[in-house]
Amino acid sequence: MQETVQQMCDAQKHGGPDDAGIWTDAAAGLVLGHRRLSLLDLSSAGHQPMIWRDRYVISFNGEIYNFQTIRRELESLGHRFLTQTDTEVILAAYEQWGTLSFAKLEGMFAFAIWDQLEQQLLLVRDPSGIKPLYYYHNEAGIQFASETRAFRFMDATSQPNKNWPVFMLAYGHLPEPVTTIQNVKPLPKGFFIAYDARRKKKNLQSFAFYSFSERVADKAVASSTIADLLRKSVSDHLVADA
């Protein structure tokens, strides 16, 4: 299995050329792989998969724009950090708040967290669906990757979806949940999967909730508010060490 995951990672090297890592839990039959594009804390301290308190292991793709704010809150609660990465903040936030932590994250992200104690795998995708995350689940287990091309190394998931060209011609793209491979699905945006490795069962849940009850009747106020939000969004996106 480790060799297969290595091949899956190598197929996605173009998206993470700076570093690579493999982590294995042989007893659980689990292998996590990662290809890194360094954005925050460019040192080797940001190597992934990253382990937190000898319990949680993460493979994370993306960037959390408000990680410094969350980090300060966690530090006030007694957490201490060894790196300057947003990856470590995700792990500490999950330890502190569980799945409620996902709604606190602002940014583009897709990640997997393995809980060695509970034998549970979590797959999480950002509310806007900026970062992709695909998975395949059957009675034997679950496989996942950032790109569908990685699944060609998994025999059970390598059958092409013969209908995908029809969708491409009709829409000019592949609308979710359509993919080029049979039974490989995208994790819906704003959702997470909690996979119980002991029972081989998955639970799909949403963590992103929106309220549209607030109304702005004044056009000038609406225009000013939109401009302020756009400026803040651009500023938030400029957080990087690379």
N, C-alpha and C positions, 0 to 999 in steps of 0.2 A: 504493500500500500504506500509506503514512503516513496518508493521509486515512481509510482504513478503520480503522486502529489507533486513530486519534483518536476515531472514532465508538464503537469498542468501549470505550475509556476513559470517554467521556462517559456511556455507558450504565451505568457503575458508579460514577458520581460520588458517590452517596449513601454509599458505603463509604469514600470518601477525599475529603472536601470541602476539605481544607486546602491542597493543592498538586497540580500535575499536571506531567507531563513526557513528552517523546517523544525517543527516541534512535534513530538510523538508521545502519546499516552498509550503504551502497548497493551496494558491491561484492559483499557476501554475500547481498543481498536480504533483510536482516533488519531488523525494526523492533520496538523495545521501548517499551511505554507503561506509565505508572504514575499511579495516583491515591493521594495520600498522606493518611493520618490521622496527625497528629503526636502521638507519645507520648514519644519520647526525643530530646533535642537539638532543641528546637522551632524553631531558627534555620534559615536557608536552607541551612546546611551539610548538612542532612539531605535535600536535594533528590534525587529519583530520576527516572530511572535514574541510579545512581551509578557513576562510573568509578574503577578502582583501578589505579594504575601504568601507565596507558595501554594496558592489556591486557584486564582483566576489567570487565564491565559487569553490574550487577545491578538487577532490579526485585523488591522484597521486600515481602511482606505478612505482618505479624505482629509478634511480640515475642520476643526471646531473653532469658530470665530470668537466665541465668548468663553473660551477655556480659562482665561486668566481670572474672569469674574467668578466662575465656578470653583477654580482652584483656591481663591481667597476665602470663599465660603467654607470649603472643605478644611482648609488650614485652621479656620476659627473653630471647627468641630474636632480638631486634634489630629488631622491627617498630616503626614509629612511626606515630602516628595524627593525623589533622587534625581529626576531629570527635569528639563524644561519643556517636555513634550505635552501635547494635548492628548496623546495616547494614554499616558499615565493618569491623566485627569479623568478620562472615561472610566478607567478601572476603579479608581477611588470613588467616583460618583456612583458606580454600580454597587460597590460594596456598601456605601452609605444609604442609598435610596432604592436599590433594586431596580426593577423595570420602570419605576417612576422617573428615574434619572434620564431616560431617553428623551422625554419631553423638554428637559432643561437644555438640551444641546442645540445650539444654533450653528448651522453650517451645512456642508455637504459631506455625507458620510455613508459608509456601508461597513459593517464590522461583524466579526464573530467573536463571542466570548465563551470559553469553555470553563465550567465550574467543576473542578476536580472532586470536590466534596460531594456535591449533589449529582454528579454525573449528568449534567445538563449543558446543552449547547444552545446559545442564543444567537440568532441571525437578525440583524437590525439594519434598516434602510431609512435614509432621511426623508422628511415629509414632502419635499419637492421632487424626490426621485432623481436627483442630480447624479448620484453615484449608483451604478447598477449593481445588482446582486442576484444571481440566478441559482436555482437549486433543483435537485432531483431527489424524490423521496419514495422509497418502497419498503417492503417488510424487512429488508436486510439492513437498511440504514439510510443515511442522508449524505449527499454530496453537494458542494456549492462552489461557486467561483464568480469572479467579477466579469468574465466574458464567456460566451457560449463556446468559443473555440477550445477552451480548456477541457470541455466534456468529451472531446473526441478520444481521449485516453481512457475513458471509462466505458468498458464494453456494453454495460447495461443501458447506457444513455447516449450511445453514438448513432442511433437511428435518425436519419433526417426527417424533418417534417415536410412532406411533399407539397403541402398547401401554402408554404410561406411565400412563394413567388406571386401567388394570387393576391395576397394582402399587400405585398410590396407594390404591385402594379396598381392596385385600387387606391392605396393611401399615400404612396411615395415613401413609406417607412413601415416598420412592423409595429402595429399597435399592441400594447400589452393586453393580454398575457401571451401573445403569439411570439414564438421563437423559431429558429431554424432547426431545432432538434426536438423530436417527440418527447413529451413528458418532462421536458426541462422548462421551468417556469421562472418568471421574474418575481422576486419578493415585491409585493405591492408597496408603493411609497407610503411612508408613515406607519409601516407595520413591522412587527417582529415575530419571529418563530421561536418558541421555546420547545426544544427537542429533548425528550427524556431518553437517554441512551440505554437505560436498563429495559424499558418497555418498548423501545423503538417507535414511540408515538410523538407526534408533533402537534403543537397548538399555535394557531395563527391569530394574532391580536393586533389591534390598532393602538398606537400611543399618541397619535396626532389628532387633536380636536380643535375645531375653529368655531368662533362665534361671529356672526354677521349682524347682530342685533343693533349695534351702534350706527347711528345715522348722522351724516354731516350735511346739513341743509344749505349752509353758506358756501357759495362757490369759491370765494377768496380763501376761506379757512381750509377748504378741501385742497385747493391748489398749494397752499403753503405747507400743509401737513404732508402731502405727497412729496414735495420737494425736500422737506426735512428728512423724511424716511429714506428717500433715495440717496441723499448725502451720507446718512448714517450707514446705509447698507454698503455703499462704496468704501467708506472708511473702514468698516468691519472686515471687508474682504482684503484689505491691504496688510493683514497680519501674516508675516512670514519672515524666516531667517535666510531663505535662499535668494 
